[in-house]
Amino acid sequence: MASVLLVEDEALIRMMIADMVVELGHNIAGEAGDLQTGVALASAAEIDIAILDVRLGADSSEAIAEALRSRNIPFVFASGYGAEGVPAKYKDRPILRKPFQIEELERCLLSLKR
């Protein structure tokens, strides 16, 4: 079981992903719908894995990715646009293309677990 940080600006999508994470046997360590909350949680929360929406309204989630990387916490980007929009230095990170199925999420989370 992993503690998962979920960063997604669309509340309904965030709820759907959170339900899938719980159904897969993990727990939600924190949820954020905006950049500021995401950075705060990524910097301090007890988390094992994170799922980051690439775009949070007008903002990029790159600062959240930086906070996670500095703490050696693995993360995946979720995007409706695939790799488009993912910051260049994170092109090696896994990407979940929205909408995704629970099986895709499961495979991705398993690949991130240390």
C-alpha positions, 0 to 999 in steps of 0.5 A: 500500500502506498500513500499517494499525493493527487494533484488535479485541478478538476474536482470531479476528475480528482474524485474519480482518480482518488476512488481508483487509487483507494480501490487499488488498495492505496491511500490518499495522503493529500489532494490539491487542486492548485499550484500553491497547495500542491507545492506545500503538500509535495514539500512536506506531506508523508507520501510515497508516490504522486500523480500530477496533472500537467496543467493546473488552470493557467499554471504548470505543475513543474514546481510540484515536480521539482519539490517531489524530485528534491525529496526523491518521491516518484511521480507520474504526470496525468494529461489529456494531451499526452506528453505535450505540455510536460516540461522538457526535463521531465520527458522521462517521467511516466504519463497517464493519458486522461481518461485512463482506466484503472488497469493503466493506473495500477500498472503505472503505480506499480512501476513507480513503487520503490 
